[in-house]
Amino acid sequence: MQQYATQMDAAKRGIITPQMQTVAEKEGVSAEIIRQHVAEGTVAIPANIRHTSLSAEGIGMGLKTKINVNLGISGDAKNYDLEMEKVDLALKFGAEAIMDLSNYGKTNTFRRALVEKSPAMIGTVPMYDAIGYLEKDLLEISAQDFLRVVRAHAEEGVDFMTIHAGINRRAVEAFMREGRKMNIVSRGGSLLFAWMMMTGNENPFYEYYDDVLAILREFDVTISLGDALRPGCIDDSTDAGQISELIELGNLTKRAWEHDVQVMVEGPGHMAMDEIAANMKLQKRICHNAPFYVLGPLVTDIAPGYDHITSAIGGAIAAANGADFLCYVTPAEHLRLPDLSDVKEGIVASKIAAHAADIAKGIPHARDIDNKMAEARHKVDWDEMFRYAIDPEKAKAYFESTPPADRHTCSMCGKMCAVRTTNLILEGKTVEFCTEK
């Protein structure tokens, strides 16, 4: 019989779990180091006891930056088969987490299939599912109803849940007093704000936080403390509402740890580049070095159709300065539900940002694959280059679309390839361009 309730409970007892061992092997560190970090809360291993297909991942201090892929249906796009194709794509490209953000109708059939299939961590936002699950309008939902949805998701095997517990009356007061260009852009946060204003009640996830934690502890679900007041444009970043909520999240982090519930803290969505590093350090300080999960941040507001790029820029800066988990953004952000092409572009951009940050942070062995790519380029070994590429199929297709006369070069430089020229000289050969050999 299992001797512990959660990964954090085990870690505090000095027990190395199978999930900790898996993470240690993936990260190339000792299982004891992982255990210590889980015990202190600086690493989370989201691993619901009912997610039996899971290949555990660690998120947090000293570990590789992980990425999350959002998917799910909406009222305007209800094709679950397409969403499962997106799941396959996410797994193919090595995404460590998938969040089902479905917000229409009964979503549990898809979610159960997702948990059964996926070795990646599965996350949800129960608030999105409340209306469809309960078949009630927002004003008719009670505090206990919200907790019922949390329990349902936990029972289905979800590894982490975004719970917007920090948008309490104090945080709302700061938001209302300050004023914003974009107000609240968090979907879950806006629904809770509306419920609070219509009913006059406190945020149920804050008021009954201990009850939420009890449910999460029972199934070993990690709480991802949602940032309902995250900035939705660069002009709103680092304002009183965002910081007021962050202070509440710091307190909620410690309370979760007291219940042996693992924590991640979610961070800003839009932010100018010069504010990102300071925000990462501020979050780590206020939230006691809990793992930090950021959406972007997007570094400019004027690139719809290209927001996977604005997000990757911000994500690389954020992760290099302490963020541990990046939520991908697709080119369709702000425009429509992403299709398969959008999902691929978002994943690749996020993987690039995460890997670039790991190099900057000095994560052990992060540079190894870059060094192998450099060696392959030095040898002008195209097949080896494709093997080390994040997207081998695209790299090969580009190369072959305009094939060079000499495979030891590419069609951009041809025989004037710098690598070819230098290699020939160092091999004691003559460099010739005008004579056909």
C-alpha positions as CSV (number, residue, x, y, z in Angstrom):
1,M,0.0,0.0,0.0
2,Q,1.2,3.5,-0.9
3,Q,2.8,5.1,2.2
4,Y,2.2,8.8,1.1
5,A,-0.6,11.0,0.0
6,T,1.1,13.2,-2.6
7,Q,4.5,13.7,-4.2
8,M,5.2,16.5,-1.7
9,D,4.1,14.4,1.3
10,A,6.5,11.6,0.2
11,A,9.3,14.1,-0.3
12,K,8.8,15.5,3.2
13,R,9.0,12.0,4.6
14,G,12.2,11.3,2.8
15,I,10.6,8.9,0.3
16,I,11.8,8.9,-3.4
17,T,8.8,8.0,-5.5
18,P,8.8,6.3,-8.9
19,Q,7.9,9.7,-10.4
20,M,10.9,11.4,-8.8
21,Q,13.1,8.6,-10.1
22,T,11.7,9.1,-13.6
23,V,12.3,12.9,-13.4
24,A,15.8,12.4,-12.1
25,E,16.7,10.1,-15.0
26,K,15.2,12.6,-17.6
27,E,17.1,15.5,-16.1
28,G,20.4,13.8,-15.4
29,V,20.4,14.6,-11.7
30,S,20.2,12.5,-8.6
31,A,16.8,11.4,-7.3
32,E,17.7,12.8,-3.9
33,I,18.1,16.3,-5.3
34,I,14.7,16.0,-6.9
35,R,13.2,14.8,-3.6
36,Q,14.6,17.8,-1.8
37,H,13.3,20.3,-4.3
38,V,9.8,18.7,-4.2
39,A,9.8,18.8,-0.4
40,E,10.6,22.5,-0.4
41,G,8.2,23.3,-3.2
42,T,10.7,24.6,-5.7
43,V,10.0,21.6,-8.0
44,A,6.5,20.2,-8.8
45,I,5.8,16.8,-10.4
46,P,2.2,17.0,-11.5
47,A,1.0,13.3,-11.3
48,N,-2.6,12.4,-10.6
49,I,-2.8,9.0,-9.0
50,R,-5.3,8.0,-11.8
51,H,-3.2,9.1,-14.7
52,T,-1.6,5.7,-15.3
53,S,-0.2,6.5,-18.8
54,L,1.8,9.5,-17.5
55,S,5.6,9.8,-18.0
56,A,6.4,12.1,-15.1
57,E,8.0,15.5,-15.7
58,G,9.5,17.9,-13.2
59,I,8.9,21.6,-13.4
60,G,11.0,24.1,-11.4
61,M,14.4,25.0,-10.1
62,G,17.4,23.7,-12.0
63,L,15.3,21.6,-14.4
64,K,14.8,22.0,-18.2
65,T,12.1,24.5,-19.2
66,K,8.9,22.7,-20.0
67,I,6.2,23.7,-22.5
68,N,2.4,23.3,-22.5
69,V,0.0,23.0,-25.4
70,N,-3.5,24.4,-25.1
71,L,-6.3,22.8,-27.1
72,G,-10.0,22.0,-26.7
73,I,-13.4,22.8,-28.3
74,S,-15.5,25.9,-28.2
75,G,-19.1,26.7,-29.1
76,D,-18.0,27.7,-32.6
77,A,-15.6,24.8,-33.2
78,K,-16.7,21.4,-31.8
79,N,-14.6,18.9,-33.6
80,Y,-13.1,16.6,-31.0
81,D,-11.4,14.4,-33.7
82,L,-9.4,17.5,-34.8
83,E,-8.5,18.2,-31.1
84,M,-7.1,14.7,-30.8
85,E,-5.0,15.2,-33.9
86,K,-3.6,18.2,-32.1
87,V,-2.8,16.0,-29.2
88,D,-0.9,13.6,-31.5
89,L,1.1,16.6,-32.8
90,A,1.9,17.8,-29.3
91,L,3.2,14.4,-28.3
92,K,5.2,14.1,-31.6
93,F,7.1,17.3,-30.9
94,G,7.7,16.5,-27.3
95,A,5.4,18.9,-25.4
96,E,5.5,18.0,-21.7
97,A,2.0,19.1,-20.9
98,I,-1.4,19.5,-22.6
99,M,-4.2,21.6,-21.3
100,D,-7.8,20.8,-22.3
101,L,-9.5,24.2,-22.3
102,S,-12.8,23.0,-23.8
103,N,-15.6,25.3,-22.8
104,Y,-18.7,23.9,-24.5
105,G,-21.1,21.2,-23.6
106,K,-20.1,17.9,-21.9
107,T,-16.3,17.7,-22.1
108,N,-15.5,14.7,-19.9
109,T,-15.6,12.1,-22.6
110,F,-12.7,13.8,-24.5
111,R,-10.9,14.5,-21.2
112,R,-11.0,10.8,-20.1
113,A,-9.7,9.7,-23.5
114,L,-6.9,12.3,-23.3
115,V,-5.8,11.1,-19.9
116,E,-5.9,7.5,-21.0
117,K,-3.8,8.2,-24.0
118,S,-1.3,10.9,-23.1
119,P,2.1,10.3,-21.4
120,A,2.2,14.1,-21.1
121,M,0.8,15.9,-18.1
122,I,-2.8,17.0,-18.5
123,G,-4.1,20.2,-17.1
124,T,-7.6,21.9,-17.1
125,V,-9.3,25.0,-15.9
126,P,-12.4,23.8,-14.0
127,M,-14.0,27.2,-14.2
128,Y,-14.2,26.9,-18.0
129,D,-16.2,23.7,-17.7
130,A,-18.6,24.8,-14.9
131,I,-21.5,26.0,-17.0
132,G,-21.5,23.0,-19.3
133,Y,-20.9,20.5,-16.6
134,L,-23.5,21.9,-14.2
135,E,-26.0,22.9,-16.9
136,K,-26.6,26.2,-15.0
137,D,-26.1,29.8,-15.9
138,L,-23.4,31.6,-14.1
139,L,-25.6,33.4,-11.6
140,E,-27.3,30.1,-10.6
141,I,-24.0,28.4,-9.7
142,S,-23.2,28.1,-6.0
143,A,-19.8,27.9,-4.3
144,Q,-20.2,24.2,-3.7
145,D,-21.1,23.7,-7.4
146,F,-17.7,25.0,-8.3
147,L,-16.1,22.5,-6.0
148,R,-18.1,19.7,-7.6
149,V,-16.4,20.5,-10.9
150,V,-13.0,20.5,-9.3
151,R,-13.6,17.1,-7.9
152,A,-14.9,15.8,-11.2
153,H,-11.7,16.8,-13.0
154,A,-9.6,15.3,-10.3
155,E,-11.4,12.0,-10.5
156,E,-10.9,11.9,-14.2
157,G,-7.1,12.0,-13.8
158,V,-6.1,15.6,-14.5
159,D,-2.6,16.3,-13.2
160,F,-2.8,20.0,-12.6
161,M,-5.6,22.5,-12.5
162,T,-5.6,26.3,-13.0
163,I,-7.6,27.6,-10.0
164,H,-8.1,31.4,-9.9
165,A,-8.1,31.7,-6.2
166,G,-6.1,34.9,-5.9
167,I,-8.8,37.3,-7.4
168,N,-10.4,38.0,-4.0
169,R,-12.1,41.1,-2.9
170,R,-8.8,42.9,-2.0
171,A,-7.3,42.2,-5.5
172,V,-10.6,43.3,-7.2
173,E,-10.5,46.5,-5.2
174,A,-7.0,47.2,-6.4
175,F,-8.0,46.4,-10.0
176,M,-11.1,48.6,-9.9
177,R,-9.2,51.5,-8.3
178,E,-6.4,51.5,-10.8
179,G,-8.3,51.1,-14.0
180,R,-6.9,49.4,-17.2
181,K,-6.9,49.6,-20.9
182,M,-7.9,45.9,-21.3
183,N,-9.5,45.2,-17.9
184,I,-9.6,41.4,-17.3
185,V,-8.5,39.2,-20.2
186,S,-8.4,35.9,-18.3
187,R,-11.4,33.8,-19.3
188,G,-11.7,32.1,-15.9
189,G,-10.9,35.3,-14.1
190,S,-13.5,37.3,-15.9
191,L,-16.2,34.6,-15.1
192,L,-15.2,34.7,-11.4
193,F,-15.2,38.5,-11.4
194,A,-18.7,38.5,-12.9
195,W,-19.9,35.9,-10.4
196,M,-18.5,37.9,-7.5
197,M,-20.0,41.2,-8.7
198,M,-23.4,39.7,-9.5
199,T,-23.7,37.7,-6.2
200,G,-21.8,40.0,-3.9
201,N,-19.9,37.0,-2.6
202,E,-16.2,36.3,-2.1
203,N,-14.4,34.3,-4.7
204,P,-15.5,30.7,-3.8
205,F,-12.0,29.3,-4.6
206,Y,-10.5,31.7,-2.1
207,E,-13.3,31.4,0.5
208,Y,-13.2,27.6,0.4
209,Y,-9.6,27.2,-0.4
210,D,-9.0,24.5,2.2
211,D,-11.8,22.5,0.7
212,V,-10.2,22.8,-2.8
213,L,-6.9,21.7,-1.3
214,A,-8.5,18.7,0.3
215,I,-9.8,17.5,-3.1
216,L,-6.5,18.1,-4.8
217,R,-4.6,16.3,-2.1
218,E,-6.8,13.2,-2.4
219,F,-5.8,12.7,-6.0
220,D,-2.4,14.3,-5.9
221,V,-3.3,17.1,-8.3
222,T,-1.0,20.1,-8.5
223,I,-2.6,23.5,-8.1
224,S,-1.6,26.0,-10.8
225,L,-2.6,29.3,-9.2
226,G,-4.1,31.3,-12.0
227,D,-3.4,34.9,-12.6
228,A,-6.9,36.3,-13.2
229,L,-5.5,39.8,-13.3
230,R,-2.7,39.2,-15.7
231,P,-2.0,42.1,-18.1
232,G,-3.8,41.8,-21.5
233,C,-1.7,44.5,-23.1
234,I,1.7,45.9,-22.4
235,D,0.3,49.1,-21.0
236,D,-1.4,47.1,-18.2
237,S,1.7,45.2,-17.0
238,T,3.1,45.4,-13.5
239,D,0.1,47.4,-12.3
240,A,-1.6,47.4,-8.9
241,G,-4.1,44.7,-9.9
242,Q,-1.4,42.3,-11.1
243,I,0.8,42.8,-8.1
244,S,-2.0,42.7,-5.6
245,E,-3.1,39.3,-6.9
246,L,0.5,38.1,-6.9
247,I,0.8,38.9,-3.2
248,E,-2.4,36.8,-2.6
249,L,-0.9,34.0,-4.6
250,G,2.2,34.0,-2.5
251,N,0.1,33.4,0.6
252,L,-2.0,30.7,-1.1
253,T,1.2,29.0,-2.2
254,K,2.3,28.5,1.4
255,R,-1.1,27.3,2.5
256,A,-1.1,24.7,-0.3
257,W,2.3,23.4,0.8
258,E,1.0,23.1,4.4
259,H,-1.5,20.6,3.0
260,D,1.2,18.8,0.9
261,V,-0.3,20.0,-2.3
262,Q,2.2,20.9,-5.0
263,V,2.0,24.4,-6.5
264,M,2.8,26.3,-9.7
265,V,2.1,30.0,-10.1
266,E,0.9,31.5,-13.3
267,G,2.3,34.7,-14.7
268,P,1.8,37.6,-17.1
269,G,0.5,37.4,-20.6
270,H,1.6,40.8,-22.2
271,M,4.7,42.7,-21.1
272,A,7.4,44.9,-22.6
273,M,10.8,43.3,-22.8
274,D,12.4,45.5,-20.2
275,E,10.0,44.5,-17.5
276,I,10.2,40.7,-17.9
277,A,13.3,40.0,-15.9
278,A,12.2,42.0,-12.9
279,N,8.8,40.4,-13.0
280,M,10.4,36.9,-12.8
281,K,12.4,37.8,-9.8
282,L,9.5,39.5,-8.1
283,Q,7.3,36.4,-8.6
284,K,10.0,34.1,-7.2
285,R,10.5,36.3,-4.2
286,I,6.8,36.8,-3.4
287,C,5.8,33.2,-4.1
288,H,8.7,31.6,-2.3
289,N,10.4,30.2,-5.4
290,A,7.5,28.1,-6.5
291,P,7.6,27.0,-10.1
292,F,6.5,29.8,-12.4
293,Y,4.3,29.2,-15.4
294,V,4.0,32.0,-18.0
295,L,1.8,32.6,-21.0
296,G,4.2,34.3,-23.3
297,P,4.7,37.0,-22.3
298,L,3.9,38.7,-25.6
299,V,6.3,41.6,-26.0
300,T,4.1,43.7,-28.3
301,D,0.4,44.0,-29.0
302,I,0.5,44.6,-32.8
303,A,1.3,41.2,-34.3
304,P,-1.9,39.2,-34.7
305,G,-1.1,36.3,-36.9
306,Y,2.5,36.3,-35.6
307,D,1.9,36.1,-31.9
308,H,3.8,32.8,-31.7
309,I,6.9,35.0,-32.4
310,T,6.0,37.7,-29.9
311,S,5.4,35.0,-27.3
312,A,8.7,33.2,-28.1
313,I,10.7,36.3,-27.6
314,G,9.1,37.0,-24.2
315,G,9.1,33.3,-23.2
316,A,12.9,33.1,-23.9
317,I,13.6,36.1,-21.8
318,A,11.2,35.0,-19.0
319,A,12.7,31.5,-18.8
320,A,16.2,32.7,-18.9
321,N,15.4,34.8,-15.9
322,G,13.6,32.2,-13.8
323,A,10.3,31.0,-15.4
324,D,10.1,27.2,-15.4
325,F,7.1,26.5,-17.7
326,L,6.0,28.1,-20.9
327,C,2.5,28.0,-22.3
328,Y,2.7,28.0,-26.1
329,V,1.0,30.7,-28.1
330,T,-0.1,30.1,-31.7
331,P,-0.3,32.4,-34.7
332,A,-4.1,32.2,-34.2
333,E,-4.0,33.9,-30.8
334,H,-6.5,36.7,-30.5
335,L,-8.0,35.6,-33.9
336,R,-9.6,32.1,-33.8
337,L,-9.3,28.6,-32.6
338,P,-5.9,27.3,-33.9
339,D,-5.8,24.6,-36.6
340,L,-3.2,21.9,-36.9
341,S,-0.7,24.2,-38.7
342,D,-1.1,26.9,-36.0
343,V,-0.5,24.3,-33.3
344,K,2.7,23.1,-34.9
345,E,4.0,26.7,-35.3
346,G,3.2,27.4,-31.7
347,I,4.8,24.3,-30.4
348,V,8.0,24.8,-32.4
349,A,8.3,28.5,-31.4
350,S,7.8,27.6,-27.7
351,K,10.3,24.7,-27.9
352,I,12.9,27.1,-29.4
353,A,12.3,29.6,-26.6
354,A,12.5,27.0,-23.9
355,H,15.7,25.5,-25.3
356,A,17.4,28.9,-25.8
357,A,16.6,29.7,-22.2
358,D,18.0,26.5,-20.9
359,I,21.3,27.3,-22.7
360,A,21.3,30.7,-21.0
361,K,20.5,29.2,-17.6
362,G,23.3,26.7,-17.9
363,I,21.0,23.7,-17.5
364,P,23.3,20.6,-17.6
365,H,23.7,19.1,-21.1
366,A,21.4,21.8,-22.7
367,R,24.2,22.7,-25.2
368,D,25.0,19.1,-26.2
369,I,22.6,18.9,-29.1
370,D,23.7,22.3,-30.4
371,N,27.3,21.1,-30.3
372,K,26.2,18.0,-32.3
373,M,24.5,20.2,-34.8
374,A,27.7,22.3,-35.1
375,E,29.7,19.2,-35.7
376,A,27.3,18.0,-38.4
377,R,27.4,21.4,-40.1
378,H,31.2,21.3,-40.0
379,K,31.1,18.0,-41.8
380,V,28.3,19.3,-44.1
381,D,26.4,16.1,-43.2
382,W,22.8,17.0,-44.1
383,D,21.2,13.8,-42.8
384,E,22.8,14.3,-39.4
385,M,21.7,18.0,-39.4
386,F,18.1,17.0,-40.0
387,R,18.3,14.4,-37.1
388,Y,19.2,17.2,-34.6
389,A,16.7,19.7,-35.9
390,I,13.6,20.6,-33.8
391,D,11.6,20.0,-36.9
392,P,13.5,17.6,-39.1
393,E,10.8,17.3,-41.7
394,K,10.6,21.0,-42.4
395,A,14.4,21.3,-42.5
396,K,14.7,18.5,-45.0
397,A,11.9,19.8,-47.1
398,Y,13.5,23.3,-47.3
399,F,16.8,21.8,-48.3
400,E,15.4,19.6,-51.0
401,S,13.0,22.2,-52.4
402,T,16.0,23.9,-54.2
403,P,18.7,21.2,-54.3
404,P,22.3,22.3,-54.8
405,A,24.4,20.9,-57.6
406,D,26.9,19.7,-54.9
407,R,25.3,18.1,-51.8
408,H,28.3,19.4,-49.8
409,T,26.7,22.8,-49.9
410,C,23.2,24.3,-50.0
411,S,21.7,26.4,-52.8
412,M,22.2,29.7,-51.0
413,C,26.0,29.8,-51.3
414,G,26.8,26.9,-53.6
415,K,30.5,26.4,-54.0
416,M,31.1,29.7,-52.1
417,C,30.0,28.0,-48.9
418,A,32.2,29.3,-46.1
419,V,32.3,25.9,-44.4
420,R,33.3,24.2,-47.7
421,T,36.0,26.8,-48.4
422,T,37.6,26.6,-45.0
423,N,37.4,22.8,-44.9
424,L,39.2,22.6,-48.3
425,I,42.0,24.9,-47.1
426,L,42.5,23.1,-43.8
427,E,42.7,19.9,-45.8
428,G,45.5,21.3,-47.9
429,K,43.4,21.5,-51.0
430,T,42.9,24.3,-53.5
431,V,39.7,26.3,-53.7
432,E,38.5,26.7,-57.3
433,F,35.3,28.2,-58.6
434,C,35.8,28.6,-62.3
435,T,37.0,25.1,-63.2
436,E,34.4,22.3,-63.2
437,K,35.7,19.2,-61.5
